[in-house]
Amino acid sequence: MTPTSAERGQETRARLLGAAARLVVDEGWGAVTTRKVAAAAGLRPGLVHYHFDTVTDLLVEASLEASRREIDKVIALLEQAAEGPAGTPEALAALAEYPSDASTAVLAGEMVLAATRNKKMRDGLAELTGRWRTAVAAWLRAHGNTADPEGTALVLGAAVDGLLLQRLIEPALAAVPLDGPLARLTGITCTTETPEHADGSEGSDGSDTT
């Protein structure tokens, strides 16, 4: 079936957004131009300004869309984690592993810098980080892992932001497991013990498990 005009427009817009996000990662926010975006997308330069008023508008939307996809992945992983304290290591590991790749970390760094000068970016990032905190707090509240879900979600968010910066500078740090340290930092109950042994009672062979 031949695509409709609206469908072609959506495809063009998506190609421009994808190309813009890649260029921000590869060359930096300030180096992106209309011609570079058009060339990377395989489109005419005039189409950039047909779909976006300015290059800055394009970069803001492209960056926020990419970040939104990453946050959606994290929220999905939270929802898949097991219930209660036993699922906490899995949930914290999902949070600690954000972002999923080096290019996402670079893009996030560029976005934060741009947000200091661009209100639309700042507001967009505030909406996304607020959504992230809300999802984390809801998970904590539902699974009873902390007495202060909102405050704990805020601390976790700050820790994840710091981890992103450290990994951006030193990528090898991504291999360090952090679910345990994050649990201790925030006071979250985190255990993988089986119920019959969680109180330190004897195991089935009569040995003391304490």
ZADO-1210 file (C-alpha; in nm, 4 decimals, padded with zeros to 6 digits):
<atoms>
<atom x="00.0000" y="00.0000" z="00.0000" code="MET" pos="1"/>
<atom x="00.1308" y="00.3440" z="-00.0924" code="THR" pos="2"/>
<atom x="00.1999" y="00.5571" z="00.2186" code="PRO" pos="3"/>
<atom x="-00.0306" y="00.8535" z="00.2709" code="THR" pos="4"/>
<atom x="00.1008" y="01.2092" z="00.2811" code="SER" pos="5"/>
<atom x="00.0678" y="01.2104" z="00.6604" code="ALA" pos="6"/>
<atom x="00.2603" y="00.8840" z="00.6894" code="GLU" pos="7"/>
<atom x="00.5380" y="01.0152" z="00.4663" code="ARG" pos="8"/>
<atom x="00.5550" y="01.3275" z="00.6791" code="GLY" pos="9"/>
<atom x="00.5839" y="01.1205" z="00.9971" code="GLN" pos="10"/>
<atom x="00.8596" y="00.9099" z="00.8438" code="GLU" pos="11"/>
<atom x="01.0516" y="01.2202" z="00.7346" code="THR" pos="12"/>
<atom x="01.0167" y="01.3727" z="01.0787" code="ARG" pos="13"/>
<atom x="01.1371" y="01.0513" z="01.2444" code="ALA" pos="14"/>
<atom x="01.4415" y="01.0375" z="01.0156" code="ARG" pos="15"/>
<atom x="01.5299" y="01.3970" z="01.0995" code="LEU" pos="16"/>
<atom x="01.4936" y="01.3338" z="01.4731" code="LEU" pos="17"/>
<atom x="01.7106" y="01.0224" z="01.4582" code="GLY" pos="18"/>
<atom x="01.9780" y="01.1962" z="01.2515" code="ALA" pos="19"/>
<atom x="01.9820" y="01.4973" z="01.4841" code="ALA" pos="20"/>
<atom x="02.0253" y="01.2821" z="01.7954" code="ALA" pos="21"/>
<atom x="02.3137" y="01.0924" z="01.6353" code="ARG" pos="22"/>
<atom x="02.4861" y="01.4153" z="01.5327" code="LEU" pos="23"/>
<atom x="02.4598" y="01.5571" z="01.8847" code="VAL" pos="24"/>
<atom x="02.6400" y="01.2466" z="02.0108" code="VAL" pos="25"/>
<atom x="02.9015" y="01.2426" z="01.7347" code="ASP" pos="26"/>
<atom x="02.9785" y="01.6147" z="01.6987" code="GLU" pos="27"/>
<atom x="02.8260" y="01.8008" z="01.9916" code="GLY" pos="28"/>
<atom x="02.5195" y="02.0221" z="02.0201" code="TRP" pos="29"/>
<atom x="02.6770" y="02.3389" z="01.8810" code="GLY" pos="30"/>
<atom x="02.8207" y="02.1707" z="01.5712" code="ALA" pos="31"/>
<atom x="02.4880" y="02.0497" z="01.4316" code="VAL" pos="32"/>
<atom x="02.3571" y="02.2401" z="01.1287" code="THR" pos="33"/>
<atom x="02.0586" y="02.2139" z="00.8972" code="THR" pos="34"/>
<atom x="02.2715" y="02.0730" z="00.6166" code="ARG" pos="35"/>
<atom x="02.4383" y="01.8159" z="00.8402" code="LYS" pos="36"/>
<atom x="02.1045" y="01.6890" z="00.9681" code="VAL" pos="37"/>
<atom x="01.9602" y="01.6708" z="00.6174" code="ALA" pos="38"/>
<atom x="02.2663" y="01.4860" z="00.4864" code="ALA" pos="39"/>
<atom x="02.2631" y="01.2388" z="00.7764" code="ALA" pos="40"/>
<atom x="01.8919" y="01.1742" z="00.7208" code="ALA" pos="41"/>
<atom x="01.9286" y="01.1496" z="00.3418" code="GLY" pos="42"/>
<atom x="01.6811" y="01.4334" z="00.2883" code="LEU" pos="43"/>
<atom x="01.6711" y="01.7819" z="00.1363" code="ARG" pos="44"/>
<atom x="01.7792" y="02.0665" z="00.3704" code="PRO" pos="45"/>
<atom x="01.4489" y="02.2445" z="00.3146" code="GLY" pos="46"/>
<atom x="01.2636" y="01.9632" z="00.4885" code="LEU" pos="47"/>
<atom x="01.4379" y="02.0431" z="00.8166" code="VAL" pos="48"/>
<atom x="01.2726" y="02.3841" z="00.8387" code="HIS" pos="49"/>
<atom x="00.9466" y="02.2514" z="00.6989" code="TYR" pos="50"/>
<atom x="00.9104" y="02.0288" z="01.0055" code="HIS" pos="51"/>
<atom x="01.0949" y="02.2408" z="01.2656" code="PHE" pos="52"/>
<atom x="01.1116" y="02.6176" z="01.3117" code="ASP" pos="53"/>
<atom x="01.4792" y="02.6133" z="01.4106" code="THR" pos="54"/>
<atom x="01.7660" y="02.3668" z="01.4405" code="VAL" pos="55"/>
<atom x="01.7505" y="02.4172" z="01.8179" code="THR" pos="56"/>
<atom x="01.3859" y="02.3082" z="01.8223" code="ASP" pos="57"/>
<atom x="01.4851" y="01.9968" z="01.6289" code="LEU" pos="58"/>
<atom x="01.7714" y="01.9158" z="01.8659" code="LEU" pos="59"/>
<atom x="01.5575" y="01.9640" z="02.1754" code="VAL" pos="60"/>
<atom x="01.2816" y="01.7378" z="02.0453" code="GLU" pos="61"/>
<atom x="01.5263" y="01.4754" z="01.9178" code="ALA" pos="62"/>
<atom x="01.7117" y="01.4623" z="02.2487" code="SER" pos="63"/>
<atom x="01.3985" y="01.4482" z="02.4618" code="LEU" pos="64"/>
<atom x="01.2499" y="01.1733" z="02.2460" code="GLU" pos="65"/>
<atom x="01.5652" y="00.9624" z="02.2774" code="ALA" pos="66"/>
<atom x="01.5728" y="01.0179" z="02.6536" code="SER" pos="67"/>
<atom x="01.2043" y="00.9291" z="02.6808" code="ARG" pos="68"/>
<atom x="01.2697" y="00.5933" z="02.5164" code="ARG" pos="69"/>
<atom x="01.5488" y="00.5174" z="02.7642" code="GLU" pos="70"/>
<atom x="01.3307" y="00.6070" z="03.0617" code="ILE" pos="71"/>
<atom x="01.0508" y="00.3895" z="02.9233" code="ASP" pos="72"/>
<atom x="01.2956" y="00.0966" z="02.9178" code="LYS" pos="73"/>
<atom x="01.3885" y="00.1509" z="03.2830" code="VAL" pos="74"/>
<atom x="01.0241" y="00.1777" z="03.3894" code="ILE" pos="75"/>
<atom x="00.9446" y="-00.1441" z="03.2003" code="ALA" pos="76"/>
<atom x="01.2280" y="-00.3245" z="03.3810" code="LEU" pos="77"/>
<atom x="01.0956" y="-00.2003" z="03.7164" code="LEU" pos="78"/>
<atom x="00.7521" y="-00.3361" z="03.6340" code="GLU" pos="79"/>
<atom x="00.9022" y="-00.6754" z="03.5485" code="GLN" pos="80"/>
<atom x="01.0970" y="-00.7068" z="03.8756" code="ALA" pos="81"/>
<atom x="00.9732" y="-00.9563" z="04.1337" code="ALA" pos="82"/>
<atom x="00.7527" y="-00.8272" z="04.4150" code="GLU" pos="83"/>
<atom x="00.8819" y="-00.7403" z="04.7609" code="GLY" pos="84"/>
<atom x="01.2386" y="-00.7172" z="04.8932" code="PRO" pos="85"/>
<atom x="01.3422" y="-01.0242" z="04.6928" code="ALA" pos="86"/>
<atom x="01.2931" y="-00.8252" z="04.3724" code="GLY" pos="87"/>
<atom x="01.4827" y="-00.5206" z="04.4945" code="THR" pos="88"/>
<atom x="01.8285" y="-00.6238" z="04.3652" code="PRO" pos="89"/>
<atom x="01.6795" y="-00.6698" z="04.0190" code="GLU" pos="90"/>
<atom x="01.5062" y="-00.3320" z="04.0324" code="ALA" pos="91"/>
<atom x="01.8140" y="-00.1490" z="04.1612" code="LEU" pos="92"/>
<atom x="02.0311" y="-00.3154" z="03.8973" code="ALA" pos="93"/>
<atom x="01.7943" y="-00.1839" z="03.6300" code="ALA" pos="94"/>
<atom x="01.8273" y="00.1682" z="03.7709" code="LEU" pos="95"/>
<atom x="02.2053" y="00.1446" z="03.8033" code="ALA" pos="96"/>
<atom x="02.2443" y="00.0247" z="03.4443" code="GLU" pos="97"/>
<atom x="02.0947" y="00.3450" z="03.3005" code="TYR" pos="98"/>
<atom x="02.1934" y="00.4538" z="03.0435" code="PRO" pos="99"/>
<atom x="02.2037" y="00.1409" z="02.8320" code="SER" pos="100"/>
<atom x="02.4952" y="00.2501" z="02.6119" code="ASP" pos="101"/>
<atom x="02.7729" y="00.5086" z="02.5816" code="ALA" pos="102"/>
<atom x="02.5953" y="00.7157" z="02.3161" code="SER" pos="103"/>
<atom x="02.2970" y="00.7644" z="02.5473" code="THR" pos="104"/>
<atom x="02.5311" y="00.8872" z="02.8206" code="ALA" pos="105"/>
<atom x="02.6913" y="01.1380" z="02.5822" code="VAL" pos="106"/>
<atom x="02.3494" y="01.2594" z="02.4694" code="LEU" pos="107"/>
<atom x="02.2361" y="01.2990" z="02.8309" code="ALA" pos="108"/>
<atom x="02.5430" y="01.5088" z="02.9068" code="GLY" pos="109"/>
<atom x="02.4749" y="01.7335" z="02.6077" code="GLU" pos="110"/>
<atom x="02.1119" y="01.7692" z="02.7148" code="MET" pos="111"/>
<atom x="02.1992" y="01.8815" z="03.0670" code="VAL" pos="112"/>
<atom x="02.4394" y="02.1425" z="02.9299" code="LEU" pos="113"/>
<atom x="02.1778" y="02.2648" z="02.6818" code="ALA" pos="114"/>
<atom x="01.9181" y="02.2825" z="02.9604" code="ALA" pos="115"/>
<atom x="02.1222" y="02.5508" z="03.1360" code="THR" pos="116"/>
<atom x="02.0521" y="02.7811" z="02.8395" code="ARG" pos="117"/>
<atom x="01.7266" y="02.6560" z="02.6903" code="ASN" pos="118"/>
<atom x="01.3993" y="02.6669" z="02.8854" code="LYS" pos="119"/>
<atom x="01.2216" y="02.4198" z="02.6589" code="LYS" pos="120"/>
<atom x="01.4949" y="02.1637" z="02.7189" code="MET" pos="121"/>
<atom x="01.4960" y="02.2377" z="03.0915" code="ARG" pos="122"/>
<atom x="01.1191" y="02.1948" z="03.1162" code="ASP" pos="123"/>
<atom x="01.1316" y="01.8772" z="02.9079" code="GLY" pos="124"/>
<atom x="01.4037" y="01.7247" z="03.1225" code="LEU" pos="125"/>
<atom x="01.2149" y="01.8213" z="03.4384" code="ALA" pos="126"/>
<atom x="00.9064" y="01.6405" z="03.3064" code="GLU" pos="127"/>
<atom x="01.1067" y="01.3281" z="03.2204" code="LEU" pos="128"/>
<atom x="01.2997" y="01.3115" z="03.5469" code="THR" pos="129"/>
<atom x="00.9776" y="01.3749" z="03.7383" code="GLY" pos="130"/>
<atom x="00.8155" y="01.0857" z="03.5561" code="ARG" pos="131"/>
<atom x="01.1149" y="00.8656" z="03.6403" code="TRP" pos="132"/>
<atom x="01.0938" y="00.9578" z="04.0112" code="ARG" pos="133"/>
<atom x="00.7191" y="00.8988" z="04.0167" code="THR" pos="134"/>
<atom x="00.7620" y="00.5506" z="03.8691" code="ALA" pos="135"/>
<atom x="01.0412" y="00.4604" z="04.1116" code="VAL" pos="136"/>
<atom x="00.8478" y="00.5955" z="04.4117" code="ALA" pos="137"/>
<atom x="00.5378" y="00.4013" z="04.3045" code="ALA" pos="138"/>
<atom x="00.7419" y="00.0815" z="04.2811" code="TRP" pos="139"/>
<atom x="00.8946" y="00.1379" z="04.6246" code="LEU" pos="140"/>
<atom x="00.5546" y="00.2161" z="04.7755" code="ARG" pos="141"/>
<atom x="00.3909" y="-00.0897" z="04.6216" code="ALA" pos="142"/>
<atom x="00.6633" y="-00.3258" z="04.7370" code="HIS" pos="143"/>
<atom x="00.7106" y="-00.1812" z="05.0845" code="GLY" pos="144"/>
<atom x="01.0859" y="-00.1377" z="05.0637" code="ASN" pos="145"/>
<atom x="01.1178" y="00.2031" z="05.2313" code="THR" pos="146"/>
<atom x="00.9247" y="00.4356" z="05.4613" code="ALA" pos="147"/>
<atom x="00.9883" y="00.7373" z="05.2341" code="ASP" pos="148"/>
<atom x="00.9339" y="00.6386" z="04.8682" code="PRO" pos="149"/>
<atom x="00.9442" y="00.9934" z="04.7277" code="GLU" pos="150"/>
<atom x="01.2612" y="01.0961" z="04.9107" code="GLY" pos="151"/>
<atom x="01.4299" y="00.7670" z="04.8294" code="THR" pos="152"/>
<atom x="01.3406" y="00.8035" z="04.4606" code="ALA" pos="153"/>
<atom x="01.4971" y="01.1510" z="04.4626" code="LEU" pos="154"/>
<atom x="01.8208" y="01.0210" z="04.6170" code="VAL" pos="155"/>
<atom x="01.8295" y="00.7309" z="04.3711" code="LEU" pos="156"/>
<atom x="01.7827" y="00.9743" z="04.0833" code="GLY" pos="157"/>
<atom x="02.0715" y="01.1886" z="04.2041" code="ALA" pos="158"/>
<atom x="02.2890" y="00.8787" z="04.2409" code="ALA" pos="159"/>
<atom x="02.2032" y="00.7575" z="03.8901" code="VAL" pos="160"/>
<atom x="02.2839" y="01.1019" z="03.7478" code="ASP" pos="161"/>
<atom x="02.6213" y="01.0902" z="03.9206" code="GLY" pos="162"/>
<atom x="02.6868" y="00.7392" z="03.7918" code="LEU" pos="163"/>
<atom x="02.6076" y="00.8566" z="03.4395" code="LEU" pos="164"/>
<atom x="02.8706" y="01.1302" z="03.4691" code="LEU" pos="165"/>
<atom x="03.1325" y="00.8940" z="03.6115" code="GLN" pos="166"/>
<atom x="03.0715" y="00.6372" z="03.3366" code="ARG" pos="167"/>
<atom x="03.0846" y="00.9071" z="03.0721" code="LEU" pos="168"/>
<atom x="03.4353" y="00.9915" z="03.1903" code="ILE" pos="169"/>
<atom x="03.5410" y="00.6321" z="03.2639" code="GLU" pos="170"/>
<atom x="03.3283" y="00.3790" z="03.0673" code="PRO" pos="171"/>
<atom x="03.4893" y="00.0759" z="03.2360" code="ALA" pos="172"/>
<atom x="03.2976" y="00.1638" z="03.5545" code="LEU" pos="173"/>
<atom x="02.9836" y="00.0259" z="03.3895" code="ALA" pos="174"/>
<atom x="03.1058" y="-00.3223" z="03.4860" code="ALA" pos="175"/>
<atom x="03.0919" y="-00.2462" z="03.8608" code="VAL" pos="176"/>
<atom x="02.7782" y="-00.4001" z="04.0267" code="PRO" pos="177"/>
<atom x="02.5934" y="-00.1303" z="04.2192" code="LEU" pos="178"/>
<atom x="02.2610" y="-00.2711" z="04.3376" code="ASP" pos="179"/>
<atom x="02.4059" y="-00.3398" z="04.6853" code="GLY" pos="180"/>
<atom x="02.5711" y="00.0024" z="04.7296" code="PRO" pos="181"/>
<atom x="02.2547" y="00.1778" z="04.6100" code="LEU" pos="182"/>
<atom x="02.0468" y="-00.0184" z="04.8615" code="ALA" pos="183"/>
<atom x="02.2824" y="00.0759" z="05.1462" code="ARG" pos="184"/>
<atom x="02.2939" y="00.4392" z="05.0330" code="LEU" pos="185"/>
<atom x="01.9166" y="00.4735" z="05.0451" code="THR" pos="186"/>
<atom x="01.8364" y="00.2287" z="05.3268" code="GLY" pos="187"/>
<atom x="01.6190" y="00.0137" z="05.1016" code="ILE" pos="188"/>
<atom x="01.5410" y="-00.3363" z="05.2296" code="THR" pos="189"/>
<atom x="01.7211" y="-00.5676" z="04.9928" code="CYS" pos="190"/>
<atom x="01.7364" y="-00.9444" z="05.0470" code="THR" pos="191"/>
<atom x="01.7390" y="-01.2618" z="04.8448" code="THR" pos="192"/>
<atom x="01.7042" y="-01.4924" z="05.1475" code="GLU" pos="193"/>
<atom x="01.4368" y="-01.7601" z="05.1403" code="THR" pos="194"/>
<atom x="01.1515" y="-01.6984" z="05.3883" code="PRO" pos="195"/>
<atom x="01.2360" y="-01.9964" z="05.6116" code="GLU" pos="196"/>
<atom x="01.5935" y="-01.8703" z="05.6575" code="HIS" pos="197"/>
<atom x="01.5362" y="-01.4962" z="05.6604" code="ALA" pos="198"/>
<atom x="01.5193" y="-01.4910" z="06.0421" code="ASP" pos="199"/>
<atom x="01.8580" y="-01.6594" z="06.0819" code="GLY" pos="200"/>
<atom x="01.7115" y="-01.9978" z="06.1851" code="SER" pos="201"/>
<atom x="01.8781" y="-02.3315" z="06.1179" code="GLU" pos="202"/>
<atom x="01.8880" y="-02.4729" z="05.7672" code="GLY" pos="203"/>
<atom x="01.7487" y="-02.8092" z="05.6659" code="SER" pos="204"/>
<atom x="02.0780" y="-02.9839" z="05.7484" code="ASP" pos="205"/>
<atom x="02.0723" y="-02.8523" z="06.1059" code="GLY" pos="206"/>
<atom x="02.3530" y="-02.6010" z="06.0490" code="SER" pos="207"/>
<atom x="02.3308" y="-02.2542" z="06.1933" code="ASP" pos="208"/>
<atom x="02.2679" y="-02.0031" z="05.9103" code="THR" pos="209"/>
<atom x="02.3428" y="-01.6922" z="06.1139" code="THR" pos="210"/>
</atoms>
